[in-house]
Amino acid sequence: MLQYKMRGKVSYLGNFTATSVLQLTYVKPYDHPSGKGYQRPVDSKRCNDFALYLSKGEDALFAPIMLNAESHWEFVAYDKSRPNLGRLLCRGKASLMDGQHRVGGIKRYTQDTNSEINVPFLAFHYLDEDEEIHLFDTINTKAKGIGTSLSKYLHRNTDEHSWIATQLITRGDSAFHFIGTLTGKRSSDRHVTLQNLYKVIELLTKSEAVNNLNKETKLTLGLVYFNAIKEQFNTEWLSYKEYRLTHIVCLNALAIAGAEILNEAISRSKGKMDYSFIEKSVKKMRNTEWSAEGPLKYLKGISGSRMLAQDLISEVIPTK
């Protein structure tokens, strides 16, 4: 093993067997109870594809995995004349920061072939949790990309819109709880990503009166507004294929219209929020046709969202 410093951080460079990799590493999932997790769910297809790549033999080269040894590994030099060459005493597991799918593919390959391969690694002796998350985010957004939704999730404690969007997905009393995904990976049931909601929050809170409110109040407004929409159009909200209500173009339209509704709710009550006005406004939308085969069938993009929003606003606030 080689010990050296990278930008002041003690690091190790070397390789170990696939068996050792599986024994000495672990992953911090994004939904870890500590709140300091960040890894997306593993994609079995990517792991299988990498295992297939390894089966090509000696031409199947791959980059080192990246680890945070969390002070569990101790470097012991071979002798004084070679202080940077030695061995590692591993007394605990290292956090796998980059290479989750490579490791998954290596596991599949070694099990299928009953063989052993050497795995190159770069390990930092110690990074605190925030440094680890920051490095993961930098690697995956500047290089191959982890997707904007997971990146927003990682910034939820420093970015207000990311925090609100995350709350709208994770809270059980939110209309988005069962249709939202934190990691950006869509399914038939969870088709609204964190990045989608981030944009929705931007549009919903754009008026100066609302933008000046604290994030907790903005979250409450988002909950009240979209919960009222879900209650008014419950069937449409839960059927993505048959109705366009929760398609992104329509959610953005609802957010644009919602910004006008929230602004009006504040101005009518002299700076305070009139929550009953919000609910009454949503009820005025009851005649809107959300069918996938109806008038909104070909609605697309932000221009389409603005057109629909104007129709909604004219129904809710006729004087606008």
C-alpha positions in Angstrom: 0.0 0.0 0.0 1.1 3.6 -0.6 0.4 6.3 1.9 0.4 9.9 0.8 -1.4 13.2 1.2 -4.0 14.7 -1.1 -4.7 18.3 -0.4 -3.6 17.8 3.2 -5.7 14.6 3.7 -3.9 11.4 4.6 -4.8 8.9 1.9 -4.0 5.3 0.9 -3.6 3.9 -2.6 -3.5 0.2 -3.3 -5.6 -2.8 -4.1 -7.2 -5.7 -2.3 -9.2 -8.8 -3.2 -12.8 -8.8 -4.1 -13.5 -10.8 -1.0 -11.8 -8.2 1.2 -13.8 -5.4 -0.6 -17.1 -7.0 0.4 -15.9 -7.6 4.0 -14.4 -4.2 4.6 -16.8 -1.7 3.0 -20.4 -0.6 3.5 -22.8 1.9 1.9 -24.7 4.8 3.6 -28.1 4.9 1.9 -29.8 8.2 1.3 -32.6 7.4 3.8 -30.2 6.4 6.6 -31.8 7.2 10.0 -28.8 9.4 10.9 -29.8 11.9 8.2 -26.2 11.7 6.9 -26.8 9.1 4.2 -26.4 9.9 0.5 -26.2 6.9 -1.7 -28.9 6.1 -4.2 -30.5 2.7 -4.3 -28.3 0.2 -6.2 -29.3 -0.5 -9.8 -29.1 -4.2 -10.4 -28.9 -3.8 -14.2 -25.8 -1.6 -13.9 -24.2 -4.2 -11.6 -25.0 -7.0 -14.0 -23.7 -4.9 -16.9 -20.4 -4.4 -15.0 -20.2 -8.1 -14.2 -20.6 -8.8 -17.9 -17.9 -6.3 -18.7 -15.5 -8.1 -16.3 -16.1 -11.3 -18.1 -14.2 -9.9 -21.1 -10.9 -10.8 -19.4 -7.7 -8.8 -19.2 -9.0 -5.9 -21.3 -11.7 -5.1 -18.7 -9.9 -2.3 -16.9 -11.7 -0.1 -14.3 -11.1 2.9 -12.1 -10.4 2.6 -8.4 -13.2 2.7 -5.9 -13.2 5.5 -3.4 -13.4 5.0 0.3 -13.6 6.8 3.6 -11.7 4.7 6.2 -13.2 6.7 9.0 -10.0 6.3 11.1 -10.6 2.5 11.3 -7.5 1.7 9.2 -3.9 2.1 10.4 -0.9 2.3 8.1 2.2 0.5 9.1 5.4 1.2 7.1 7.6 -1.7 6.0 10.7 0.1 7.3 12.1 3.6 7.9 13.8 3.8 4.5 10.4 3.4 2.9 8.0 5.3 5.1 5.3 5.6 2.5 5.1 1.9 1.6 3.5 -0.5 3.9 0.4 -2.4 4.9 -3.0 -1.5 6.3 -4.4 -2.9 9.5 -8.2 -2.7 9.0 -10.1 -2.7 12.3 -13.4 -1.6 10.9 -15.3 -1.1 7.7 -14.8 1.9 5.3 -17.6 3.8 3.8 -17.9 3.2 0.0 -18.2 6.7 -1.5 -17.8 6.0 -5.2 -18.0 2.6 -6.9 -21.2 1.1 -5.5 -22.2 -0.5 -8.8 -18.6 -1.6 -9.6 -18.6 -3.4 -6.3 -22.0 -4.9 -7.0 -20.8 -6.1 -10.4 -17.6 -7.5 -8.9 -19.6 -9.5 -6.4 -21.8 -10.9 -9.1 -18.8 -11.8 -11.3 -16.8 -13.5 -8.6 -19.8 -15.5 -7.4 -20.7 -16.6 -10.9 -17.2 -17.6 -11.9 -16.0 -18.7 -8.5 -12.9 -16.6 -9.0 -11.0 -13.8 -7.2 -9.8 -10.5 -8.7 -7.9 -7.6 -7.3 -9.8 -4.3 -6.8 -7.9 -1.0 -6.9 -8.9 1.6 -4.3 -8.2 5.1 -3.1 -9.1 5.6 0.6 -9.0 8.7 2.8 -7.9 8.0 6.3 -10.7 10.2 7.7 -13.4 12.5 6.3 -16.2 13.8 8.5 -19.7 13.1 7.4 -20.2 16.5 5.7 -16.9 16.3 3.9 -17.8 12.8 2.7 -21.2 14.0 1.4 -19.7 17.1 -0.3 -17.1 15.0 -2.1 -19.7 12.5 -3.2 -21.9 15.3 -4.5 -18.9 17.0 -6.3 -17.7 13.7 -8.0 -21.2 12.7 -9.2 -22.5 16.1 -10.3 -19.3 17.4 -12.0 -18.4 14.0 -13.6 -20.9 11.3 -14.4 -23.9 12.8 -12.6 -26.1 11.4 -9.8 -29.1 13.3 -11.1 -30.4 16.6 -9.9 -33.0 15.1 -7.5 -30.5 13.4 -5.3 -28.2 16.4 -5.5 -31.1 18.6 -4.2 -31.7 16.1 -1.4 -28.1 16.4 -0.3 -28.5 20.2 -0.1 -31.7 20.1 1.9 -30.1 21.5 5.0 -28.6 24.5 3.2 -31.1 25.2 0.5 -34.6 26.3 1.4 -36.4 25.0 -1.6 -34.6 21.6 -1.4 -35.7 21.3 2.2 -39.4 22.1 1.4 -39.4 19.8 -1.5 -37.9 17.0 0.6 -40.5 17.6 3.3 -43.3 17.4 0.7 -42.2 13.9 -0.2 -41.2 12.5 3.1 -44.1 13.7 5.3 -47.0 11.3 5.5 -49.5 14.1 5.6 -48.4 15.4 2.2 -50.2 14.9 -1.1 -46.9 14.0 -2.7 -45.9 11.3 -0.1 -47.0 8.4 -2.2 -46.2 9.7 -5.7 -42.8 11.4 -5.1 -39.3 10.0 -5.3 -36.3 11.5 -3.6 -33.6 10.0 -5.9 -35.0 10.9 -9.3 -35.7 7.3 -10.3 -39.3 7.3 -11.6 -41.8 4.4 -11.4 -45.4 4.0 -12.4 -46.5 4.9 -8.8 -43.7 7.5 -8.0 -43.4 9.8 -10.9 -42.8 13.2 -9.3 -39.1 13.7 -8.6 -37.5 15.9 -6.0 -36.2 18.1 -8.8 -39.8 18.5 -10.2 -41.0 19.6 -6.7 -38.1 22.0 -6.4 -39.3 23.8 -9.5 -42.9 23.7 -8.2 -41.8 25.4 -5.0 -39.9 28.0 -6.9 -43.0 28.9 -8.9 -45.4 28.7 -5.9 -43.4 31.0 -3.7 -42.2 33.5 -6.3 -44.4 36.5 -5.1 -42.5 38.9 -2.7 -45.1 38.5 0.0 -44.7 34.7 0.1 -41.0 34.7 -0.6 -40.4 36.7 2.6 -42.0 34.1 4.8 -39.9 31.5 6.6 -39.4 28.0 5.2 -41.8 26.4 7.8 -44.6 28.7 6.7 -43.9 28.1 3.0 -44.0 24.3 3.7 -47.4 24.7 5.4 -48.7 26.7 2.4 -47.5 24.0 0.1 -49.2 21.3 2.2 -52.5 23.2 2.5 -52.6 24.1 -1.2 -51.7 20.7 -2.8 -53.6 18.7 -0.2 -56.7 20.7 -1.1 -56.1 19.9 -4.7 -55.7 16.2 -4.0 -58.9 16.2 -1.9 -60.8 18.0 -4.7 -59.5 15.8 -7.4 -58.6 12.6 -5.5 -59.3 10.2 -8.4 -57.3 12.3 -10.9 -54.5 12.7 -8.4 -54.0 9.0 -8.0 -54.3 8.0 -11.7 -51.3 9.2 -13.6 -52.1 7.3 -16.8 -55.7 8.4 -17.1 -55.4 12.0 -15.9 -52.8 14.7 -16.4 -53.3 16.4 -13.0 -49.9 15.2 -11.6 -48.0 15.5 -14.9 -45.2 18.0 -14.5 -46.7 20.5 -17.0 -49.9 20.6 -14.9 -48.2 20.7 -11.5 -46.2 23.7 -12.7 -49.4 25.3 -13.9 -51.0 24.7 -10.5 -47.9 26.2 -8.8 -48.1 29.4 -11.0 -51.8 29.8 -10.3 -51.1 29.0 -6.6 -48.6 31.8 -6.4 -51.4 34.2 -7.3 -53.8 32.5 -4.9 -51.3 32.8 -2.0 -50.5 36.4 -2.8 -54.2 37.2 -2.8 -54.8 35.3 0.4 -52.2 37.5 2.2 -53.3 40.8 0.7 -57.0 40.1 1.6 -56.1 39.5 5.3 -53.7 42.4 5.7 -50.4 40.4 5.8 -51.8 37.3 7.5 -52.5 34.1 5.6 -56.2 33.3 4.9 -56.1 29.5 4.6 -59.8 29.3 4.1 -59.4 31.4 0.9 -56.8 28.9 -0.4 -59.3 26.0 0.0 -62.2 28.0 -1.4 -60.0 28.9 -4.4 -59.2 25.3 -5.1 -62.8 24.4 -5.0 -63.5 26.9 -7.8 -61.2 24.7 -10.0 -63.7 21.8 -9.8 -64.8 22.1 -13.4 -61.3 21.7 -14.8 -61.0 18.7 -17.1 -57.8 16.8 -16.3 -58.4 13.7 -18.5 -55.3 12.5 -20.5 -57.5 12.4 -23.6 -59.2 15.7 -22.9 -58.3 19.4 -23.8 -54.9 19.1 -22.0 -53.7 16.1 -24.0 -51.2 18.1 -26.0 -50.1 20.6 -23.3 -46.3 20.7 -23.1 -43.5 22.8 -21.6 -43.5 25.9 -19.5 -45.5 27.8 -22.1 -48.2 25.2 -21.8 -48.1 25.5 -18.0 -48.5 29.3 -18.2 -51.5 28.9 -20.6 -53.2 26.5 -18.2 -52.3 28.7 -15.2 -54.0 31.7 -16.7 -57.2 29.7 -17.3 -57.1 28.5 -13.6 -56.4 32.0 -12.3 -59.4 33.4 -14.3 -61.7 30.9 -12.7 -60.4 31.5 -9.2 -59.7 35.3 -9.2 -61.9 36.7 -12.0 -60.6 40.3 -11.4 -57.0 39.4 -12.2 
